[in-house]
Amino acid sequence: MNSDKTDTQEIPSISTEETNSLGDIKINHSVVASIVRLAALENRGVFAVAGSFVEGIADIFSKKEEKGVRVTESDLGNYLIEIRLILKYGVELAKCAYDVQIAVKDRVENMTGKMVERVDVVIDGVKPKEAQPEGVSLQEE
């Protein structure tokens, strides 16, 4: 993904579109972003899904679950995913990021039936394991 776009959240309204004999099936990119976020948070080394300042302002106009996740599609129609994370202090950063990549790819492909071409992980920071994730009555340090 282009690092120049890290402050803009790209979540178009429609992602996957299939038609069967009963009608259309459409999966919004915001749904895929929620899957990505939840899959990442299942990893024991992940403290929180982060977001940029611009995304923080954009939260006023969008769903909070999408914060810190960007979902786009390649020319082939495969998902291109970027997720920004805050990891727990003391974890092996590269291994944790790799584990998140695998979990996100597997979960998105299994739930949507659509291929994931890339999962880019941006580590925005580390926090002590004892701290509470943002959005859960976070205490100022």
N, C-alpha and C positions, 0 to 999 in steps of 0.2 A: 504494500500500500504506500502511497505517497505520503511522506512525513510532513510535507507542507500543508496537508489537510487535517492535521491532528486536532485543530480547534473547531472543525465543522462536523456536525453530526449528519450523516447521510442515511436517512431511513425512508425510502420511498414507500408509498402506500401499498403497492402490490409487489410480491416477490415471486412466488411460484403460482403458475396457473395451469391447471389440468382440466380436461373435459372428459367426462365419461357419459354413458347412456342416460344418467340421471341429471347431469348438469355440470356446472363448473365447480372446481375446488381451488380456492385462492388462499395463499398464506402470506400475510403481511410481513414485511421486514421487521416490524416492531415485535412480532411474535418470535421470529428467529432471534432477535436481540435478547428477548427474555430467556429463551432456551440457553443462549450463550452465557448470559449472566448467571443463571442458576447452575449450569454445569461447572463454571469456574468456581463458584462459591462452595461446591461440594468438595473441592480440593483442600486438604487440611492446612496447606501452607498459605492459602489465600486469606488475607485479612478483610479486604473489601474490593469492590469494583470501583475504580476512580473515574473522574471526569475532569475535563478541562474547565477553565473559568468561563469560556463561552458556552459550554454545555450547561454549566450551572445557571447561567442566565436563561438559556433555552428551556430549562426545566419548568419555568413559569408557563411555557406554552406547550409542553409535551409531557409524556409519561416518565416518571422518575426511573422506572425499571430500565429504560433505554440508556441511561447515563453511563458513559464510559465504554460503550459498545458501538461500533460502526459496522453495518452490514451493507455490502454492495454486491454486484454480480459481474463476473468476467464476461468477455465476448462470447464464451461458450455457454454462458448461463449458470456457471457454478458460483457458489458463494465465496466471497472474499470477506474475511472477518478481521476486524481489529478490536482488541480488548485492552483496556488500560487497568492495571491492577496495583493494589497496595498489598505487599506480601508481609508475612509475619517475620519479625526479626529473628535471625538465627537459622532460617531455612536456607537450603542451597538454592539460590535464585534461579540458575539456569535449569536445574532439574524440575523445580516447581513450575516454571514457565512451560517446559516441555510437557509435563503432566497435564497442564491446563490445555495445551494445544491438542493433545490426544483426546482428552475428555470432551472438549468442545466439538471437535471433528466428529467423533463417534456419536455423540448425542444429537447433533444437528442432522447428520445423515440418517440416523435411525428414525428420528421423529418426523422428518420432512420428506425423506426418500430422494433428496437432492444432494449432489456431490458438493463437498467443500474443497475448494482449490487451495486456499491459504488461511492460516490462522496466525495473525501477527499479534504478539504479546508485547505490550509496552509496560515496563515496570516503573511506576510513578513514585514509589516510595516504599519504606518499610515501617512497621509499627510494632511496639512491644506486644507480645501475645496476650498480656493482661488487659490491654486497652479494648474499648468497645468499638465496633465498626461505626463509621459515620452514619448518621440517621437514627442511631439507637441511643439517644440521650448521651452524646459524646461529651466528655468533660474536657474543658480547656486545659492545656498543659502550660 
